[in-house]
Amino acid sequence: MDWPASVALAQSVPELPTGTDWSYEVILDGHRMIMWRTDDGVRLQARSGRDVTAAWGDLALAGHHLPAGTVLDGEAVITTEDGRISFEAAQSRAASSPTRAHRLTAQRPAHYIAFDALQLPSPNGDMRARPYSERRAALLSLLAGLPANTPIQAVSATTDRDTALTWYNTLHHQGIEGIVATRTTSPYRAGRTGAWLKIRHADTIDATVAGFTGTARQPRALAVQLPDGRVALSQRLTTALATRIASRLVPQPGRAHAQGGDAYTPVSGEIVVEVVAGTTRHAVVTVVRLR
């Protein structure tokens, strides 16, 4: 595999799929991260492709227990004293200098919750073309060999839809922001795919447009400023909504970057859109309508 890896993304759906060929996992309110165990050490990659090893030194250290040639997909999370997963704490760590990140590590160490094995040591190699059920079994086998006190753990998963819905309805206050359903026969494909579907706790809020990706005539996604001040990229706009918004966009020179590191073209003027964003303040938002 070549650095950086392109990650798979789940499509939002109104309800979980049914059937015997789905596995359901909890969605944790943390930072998406690819863990690379190379011959030389451990590198940690953000969803955007940036190297974030310096901010997550405790997880990099734990990753040395993995065999060389391992690449995992998962979520870096930090819990509060009462056991709740805190997106704010993860966000603070991710935005810290190496010195501050080291200090925060001593206060609140992180956990890495792995949900996929993208590559395993020889003779397995690249696992992405293999079915999810096989990758999941390989992941559990791999993690079973780590020290008992490791912060690297497998995400909770079930093939029972009712159990998944119970998790969804009862664990929100603990930092579980939703459920993702993965077709057990599916390979790992980068980008959004119908084999990976999610439901999330969400609120509808107003947000100011800070910029866009794509072109001004055909915007692909919007960079929106959320009420807490963060700038986040939306999911891909529908054709109808992109057409309506395009006439209002006044591009400005230069490039800016959203919270996750993605670049966008800034705009002038005030454009307000209604968006759906996770109540746990996840970075990904969906634009509902132009206000």
C-alpha positions in Angstrom: 0.0 0.0 0.0 1.1 3.6 -0.7 0.9 6.5 1.7 -1.5 8.1 2.2 -4.4 5.7 2.0 -7.8 6.9 0.6 -10.5 6.0 3.2 -14.0 4.5 2.8 -16.9 6.8 3.7 -20.4 5.8 4.7 -23.5 7.1 3.1 -26.2 8.6 5.3 -29.5 6.8 5.3 -32.8 7.3 7.2 -32.8 3.8 8.7 -30.5 0.8 9.0 -30.7 -1.9 6.2 -32.2 -5.3 7.0 -31.0 -8.7 6.0 -28.6 -11.4 7.0 -25.6 -10.0 5.1 -25.0 -6.9 7.2 -22.8 -6.2 10.2 -23.5 -3.2 12.4 -20.8 -1.1 14.3 -21.0 1.8 16.6 -19.8 5.2 15.3 -17.5 6.9 17.8 -17.1 10.7 18.2 -13.4 11.0 17.6 -10.9 11.5 14.9 -10.6 9.2 11.9 -7.2 7.7 11.6 -5.2 5.2 9.6 -2.5 3.4 11.6 0.6 2.3 9.6 3.0 -0.1 11.2 6.1 0.0 9.0 9.5 -1.7 9.3 10.8 1.6 10.7 8.1 2.4 13.2 4.5 3.8 13.3 2.9 6.6 11.2 -0.6 7.9 11.8 -2.6 9.4 9.0 -5.7 11.6 9.2 -8.6 11.2 6.9 -7.3 14.1 4.8 -4.0 12.3 4.3 -1.9 14.5 6.7 0.6 12.9 9.0 -0.7 13.4 12.6 1.8 11.1 14.4 3.2 14.0 16.5 -0.2 14.7 18.1 -1.0 11.1 19.0 2.3 9.9 20.3 0.7 7.5 22.8 -1.1 5.7 20.0 2.0 5.6 17.9 3.8 4.0 20.8 1.1 1.4 21.2 1.2 0.6 17.5 4.8 -0.7 17.8 3.2 -3.9 19.2 1.6 -4.6 15.8 3.6 -6.6 13.4 5.3 -4.7 10.6 3.3 -4.5 7.5 0.0 -3.8 9.3 -2.3 -1.0 8.2 -5.5 -0.4 10.2 -8.5 2.0 9.7 -10.1 3.3 12.9 -10.9 6.2 15.2 -8.8 7.9 17.8 -11.0 8.7 20.8 -10.5 10.3 24.2 -12.8 9.7 27.2 -13.6 12.0 30.1 -13.4 11.0 33.8 -17.0 9.8 33.6 -16.3 7.5 30.7 -17.9 9.6 28.0 -16.2 9.8 24.6 -15.3 13.5 24.1 -15.0 14.9 20.6 -13.8 18.2 22.2 -10.9 16.4 23.9 -9.9 14.7 20.6 -10.2 18.0 18.7 -8.0 19.7 21.3 -5.3 17.0 21.0 -5.4 17.0 17.2 -4.9 20.8 17.0 -2.1 20.8 19.6 1.6 21.4 19.1 3.8 18.3 19.9 4.7 19.8 23.3 1.1 20.5 24.2 0.0 17.1 22.8 2.5 15.4 25.1 1.1 17.2 28.1 -2.5 16.3 27.1 -1.5 12.7 26.7 -0.5 12.5 30.3 -3.9 14.0 31.4 -6.1 12.0 29.1 -4.5 9.2 27.1 -6.2 8.2 23.8 -7.6 4.9 22.5 -7.5 3.6 19.0 -10.7 1.8 18.0 -10.0 -0.2 14.9 -12.8 -1.1 12.5 -10.9 -2.5 9.5 -7.7 -4.2 8.5 -6.5 -2.7 5.2 -3.2 -4.6 5.1 -1.6 -7.4 7.1 1.9 -8.8 7.1 2.9 -11.4 4.5 1.5 -13.7 3.3 -1.8 -11.8 3.6 -0.7 -8.4 2.2 -3.3 -6.0 0.9 -6.7 -7.0 2.4 -8.9 -4.3 0.8 -10.3 -6.6 -2.0 -11.3 -9.3 0.5 -14.9 -9.4 2.0 -15.6 -7.5 5.2 -16.3 -10.7 7.1 -12.8 -12.0 6.3 -11.2 -8.6 7.2 -13.1 -8.5 10.5 -12.0 -12.0 11.5 -8.4 -11.1 10.6 -8.6 -7.9 12.6 -9.9 -9.7 15.7 -7.2 -12.3 15.4 -4.5 -9.7 15.1 -5.7 -7.6 18.1 -6.0 -10.7 20.3 -2.2 -11.0 20.2 -1.6 -7.5 21.6 -0.8 -6.9 25.3 -3.8 -6.9 27.7 -3.5 -3.2 28.5 -3.2 -2.0 24.9 -5.3 1.1 23.9 -5.8 -0.5 20.5 -9.2 -2.2 20.5 -11.7 -3.5 18.0 -14.9 -1.6 17.5 -18.1 -3.2 18.9 -20.0 -5.0 16.2 -23.1 -7.2 15.8 -25.0 -8.9 13.1 -28.3 -8.4 15.0 -30.1 -5.3 13.9 -32.2 -5.0 17.0 -29.0 -4.9 19.1 -27.6 -2.2 16.9 -30.7 -0.1 17.3 -30.5 -0.6 21.1 -27.0 0.8 21.0 -28.2 3.7 18.9 -31.0 4.6 21.2 -29.2 4.1 24.6 -25.6 5.0 24.1 -25.8 8.5 22.6 -24.9 10.2 25.9 -21.7 8.2 26.1 -20.4 9.5 22.8 -21.8 7.0 20.4 -23.0 9.2 17.5 -24.6 6.5 15.3 -24.4 3.1 13.7 -22.7 2.1 10.5 -23.9 -1.0 8.6 -21.4 -2.8 6.4 -22.3 -5.5 3.9 -20.4 -8.6 5.0 -19.5 -9.6 1.4 -18.1 -6.1 0.4 -14.5 -5.2 -0.2 -13.0 -2.0 1.2 -13.5 0.8 -1.4 -12.4 4.4 -1.0 -15.1 7.1 -1.1 -18.8 6.7 -0.5 -20.3 3.3 -1.2 -23.7 1.6 -0.9 -22.0 -1.2 1.0 -21.4 1.1 4.0 -24.4 2.9 5.3 -24.9 5.0 8.5 -27.6 6.5 10.7 -26.5 9.4 13.0 -28.1 11.4 15.7 -28.5 14.8 14.1 -29.9 18.3 14.5 -30.8 20.9 11.8 -29.1 24.2 12.3 -28.2 27.4 10.2 -24.7 27.8 9.1 -22.8 30.5 7.1 -21.1 29.5 3.9 -17.3 30.2 4.1 -16.4 28.7 0.7 -16.8 25.8 -1.7 -15.0 23.0 -3.5 -15.3 22.3 -7.2 -16.0 25.4 -9.3 -18.2 28.4 -8.7 -20.5 27.4 -11.5 -20.6 23.8 -10.3 -19.8 23.7 -6.6 -19.3 20.1 -5.3 -19.4 20.8 -1.5 -19.7 23.8 0.8 -17.4 24.9 3.5 -19.7 26.1 6.3 -19.0 27.8 9.6 -20.9 26.1 12.4 -22.2 27.8 15.5 -19.1 26.8 17.5 -16.8 28.5 15.0 -15.5 25.5 13.2 -15.4 25.4 9.4 -16.4 22.0 8.0 -17.0 20.6 4.6 -20.4 19.4 3.7 -21.2 16.2 1.9 -21.6 16.4 -1.9 -24.4 18.8 -2.9 -27.3 17.6 -4.9 -27.5 18.9 -8.5 -30.5 21.0 -7.8 -29.0 22.6 -4.6 -25.7 23.2 -6.3 -27.4 25.1 -9.2 -29.3 27.3 -6.7 -26.2 28.1 -4.6 -23.9 28.7 -7.6 -25.6 32.0 -8.5 -24.9 33.3 -5.0 -21.2 32.4 -4.8 -18.6 35.2 -5.1 -15.2 33.6 -5.1 -12.2 35.2 -3.4 -8.5 34.7 -4.3 -6.5 32.2 -2.4 -7.3 28.9 -0.7 -8.4 28.2 2.9 -8.7 25.0 4.9 -11.5 23.4 6.8 -11.1 21.9 10.3 -10.1 18.5 8.8 -7.5 20.0 6.6 -9.5 20.0 3.3 -8.8 23.0 1.0 -11.6 25.2 -0.3 -12.1 28.4 -2.2 -13.3 31.2 0.1 -16.3 33.4 -0.7 -17.4 37.0 0.2 -20.9 38.0 1.3 -23.2 36.2 3.7 -24.9 33.0 2.4 -26.8 31.0 5.0 -27.8 27.4 4.5 -29.7 25.0 6.7 -27.5 21.9 7.5 -27.8 18.7 9.4 -24.9 18.2 11.7 -24.3 15.6 14.5 -25.4 16.8 17.9 -21.9 15.6 19.1 -20.5 18.1 16.6 -19.0 15.8 14.1 -17.2 17.6 11.3 -19.3 16.2 8.4 -22.5 18.1 7.6 -25.2 17.7 5.0 -26.7 20.9 3.4 -30.5 20.7 3.4 -31.5 24.0 1.8 -30.5 27.5 0.9 -32.0 29.9 3.5 
